[in-house]
Structures are given as C-alpha cells and as structure tokens.
Amino acid sequence: MTIKDYDKLTSHSGAAPFQPVVFDLVQDRTVMVHIDAQNDFLHEDGAYARQQINIAHMQRVIAPIRRLVEVGRRHGIPQIWTRHGTRGAVDAGAFHKLRPQLEQGGLRQGTWGYQLLDTIGAQDEDWFVEKTRLSGFFQTNLEVILRGLKAETVLFTGVLTNQCVAATSKDAMFRNFQPIVIEECTGTTLPNLHEPALAMMKVGWAEVTTLDDILCRIDALPRA
C-alpha cells in the first residue's frame, strides 16, 4: 500500500478538512526515536511469540529500522530508543487488563525480554528511555533529551503502530515537535489496524512517509 492509498481511508465530500504536511529535516535539529524494539515484541522467543501471538507484522520493522539507523548515523542524527515495561501487574495499571497474557510475565524491567533486540542497531552511545505507559513522554525524560538535543523534527519508528507509536508521536506534536512516522518502520499485532492508524496520524498530527522518501531526504543533509 502506498502513502497515497491512505487517502482512501480519509475520503470525504466538500472542502478538505485537513492538509497533509511535509516537515523539514534540518541538520542538528532532527532526531530519531525508536519505540519499543524489544525482545518481548520482536524475538521468536519473546513474550508475545510465546503466547502464540503472530509477530510477523512487528518483525517487518527490523531490517528497515537497521537501514534507517545506519543512514542516520552517517549524518550525525541522534538515536533514542524507548523500552516499555514494569515490575509487574501492580505498576502496569490497566495495561495488563487489556493484555492479560502479560500478567504472568513479559515486558518486565530487568529481564532479557525487556532488552532491545540485539540486531536492531542500538549502540551504547545512544539515548535510552524507560517508559511504563503507551506514550514515551509520560513521566519519562524523553522531552528533556529532545530539548537538550535541540530537536525540531522527530522521526518515529517501532511498535505498535496503533498504540505506542501513535501515542508518542501525538504527544510529540502536543509539545511542538514535528513528528514524521515511517510506514515500513512500524508494525503491530493487529495488521488490520496498521493502515487506519497511519491514516489517523496523517490527518491529525504527523507526517507519514515511506522509508525510501526519508532516506533520500536524510542523504540530502551534510554528513557528520
């Protein structure tokens, strides 16, 4: 499905109720935020796969994120990685009511499943944010990091499209950052919600684009 195909999900009569945006990538003002690329979501031995949940649509993000990170590093774009998890059901709140398969394990701080996938491309010098709710901004230091990096435009990848990616990118717009969500770099447990979620982002608060497009725009920036 191409980006233009998302317009079918927002068809209307009368004047257009929104205007799609293209945010500028500016050297030293662009940052990447990768949402929850953790073993429990993406690894065959992770909590979701062990519960017989189909993780294929989430795993689709692995190679595109690696490619995006590789190109971003060549141009000096800072990399931020979030990890979602709690100590247990007590501090997870309603999250575990909606995901009862996690009440006995999974997304637990300090475990192998909580860690980022080894092959995703994270490095020790990157920034890491620990979150306990869908939005990466809720009671975390993500905004402090972005302000310190003088970020204006934020590129978003990760899982789940309709959950943490949507929530974090929306909160980014609330804080006057310019969010760009990359289609091939996002995935979900419910693929039928992937395209509607991206359409909602495009209509409401973000630029939604393709990996090829964003790589071309990054390559137009000076190299680090």
N, C-alpha and C positions, 0 to 999 in steps of 0.2 A: 504494500500500500504506500503510495507516495504522499508527501505532505499535502498536495493539492486535494487528494482524496478525502482528507479530513473535512474539507468544506462541505461534503455531502452530509456530514453529521450536524452541520450548523445551518442547513438550508432555511430560508425564510422568505417572506414576502414583504414588499415595501423597502424602505431605506435600510441599509446595512446597520445593524446595532453595534458593531464593533469594527475596529481597524487592526488587522494584523501588523505586528511590529517587527523590525529588524534592528537589533541593538548593536551598537558599535563595539568592536574589540579594540581596546586601546592598550598599548604596551604599558606594563606596570600598573594597570588598572583592571586587569582580567584575572580571575581566579577560577579553578575547577573545584567543585565539591562533589565527591563520590559517596552516594548514600548506601551504607549497609552492605558492602560487598563481602559478606562474612561466610564462613564455612557452613553455618547452620542453614543459610539460604541457598548457597551455590554449589556446595560439595555433595557428591553422591553419598557420603557418609554423614552428612549433616542432619540436623533435627527434622527439617521438612521432608527430605527424601526418606528418612527412616519411618516417617509416618505415612508413607505411600502417597505423598503429595507430589504431583508432577511438577518438577522444577525445570523442565526443558526451556520454557519461555524466559525464566530468570537466567538460566545459563547462557542464553544467547548474548548476554551483555559482556561476557568475559573478554572475548577477542576484541570487540570494538573499544571497550574501555582501555585495554592494554595499548591499542594503537593510538587512541586519543592522548593518553598519558605520555607515551613516547614522543609524540609530536609536540605536545605542550611543554615538555621538559626542554626540548631544543630551543624553545623561545622564552624560557625563563618563567613560565606560568606556574604559580604556586599550586600545590596539590593538597587538598584537605579531604580526609576520609572520616566518615562517621561510622560508629558501631552502635547497634541497638541491643539493649539487654538490661536485665535487672537481676537482683539476687534471688528472686523467686516470685511467687504469686502475690505476696504481701505488697511489694512495691511496684508491681506491674499494673495495678488498678484494673480498670475494665478491659484492658488489652487481653488478659487471659480469659475473660468471659467470652470474648469474640473469637479466641483461638484456644479452645480447651485442650488441643493437642500439645500445648506448651506447658500446661500446668505441672507436669511431672518432669520437665526438662526441656532444654533448648533455649537459646538466647539468654544464657546465664553468664553474667560477668565472670571473667577469670578462667573460663573454660576454652577448650580447643574450638568449639563451635562458635564462640563469640569472636574469635580472631578473624582477621581478614584473610581471604583466600590467598595462598602463597603466590599464585601465578598472576594475580591481578595487577601487579606493577607498583605497589606501595613501597616506599623507601623510608629509612629511619629519619631522614631529614624533613620528611613531610609533616603536615599538621594532622592531629588526630583528635576527634571529638567524641565523647561518650554521651549517648542520649538514652532516655528511658521512655520517650513518647514519640509519636509519629513525626513531629516536626523536629528537625535538627537544631532549631533555635530555642526550644522550650527548656529553660533552666540549664543551658549549656554555655560554653564560651565561644560558640561559633561566631556570633556577631562581633565579639571583641577581636577575634582573629582577623575577620574580614576588614574591620575598621583599621586595624594595625597594618594590614597589607594594602590599605588604600584602595580596596576593591570598589569598582563601579558595576561591572558586568560579571555575572557568576554563571558558569557553565555547570549544568547538573546532569549527573548520570546515576544509575543504580537501581535498587529495588525497594519497594514495589512501586510500579508506575502510579497506580491509583491510590496509594497510601502515603508512604514516607516521602517519595519524590514529589508528589503533588503538594503535600502539606508543607514541606520545606521550601519549595520554590515559591509557593504562595506567601509564606512568611517572609521570604526574601523581598518580594515586591512590597509588602507592608512596611519594610524598613528602607525603602527607596533604593534597593539594589535592582539591577536589570537582569532578570533570570532568563537563561536560554536552556531549554531541555532538548537533549539529543535523542532522537527516536530509537535508533539502533542500540543505544547505550542504556536503555531502560527495559525492564521486564517485570512480570507479575505472575502470581499463582493462578490468576483468572484471566487468561489472554483475551477473552471477550470484552473485558473492561479496559484493555490497554488503549485501543484507539479512541473510545469515548473520553477516557481520562485525558489523553493528549489534546483532544478537541476542546475540552473544558479549559485546559491551561492556555491554549492558543487564544480562546475567546476572552478569558478572564484576566490573566496576569503574566503570561510568559511568551517569549518567542519559542516556537517549536520548529526544529530543523533537522536535517539529516547529517550523518557523520561526514559524508563527502563534502557537504557545504561548509561545515565548521572547520574541517581540516584545511580547506582552501583558504578560508579567512584567517586561520592561525598562521599558515605559511606566508601570508602577506605581511605579518608582523616581523620586526627585526629579530635576528637570532640572538640568544643570550651570549 
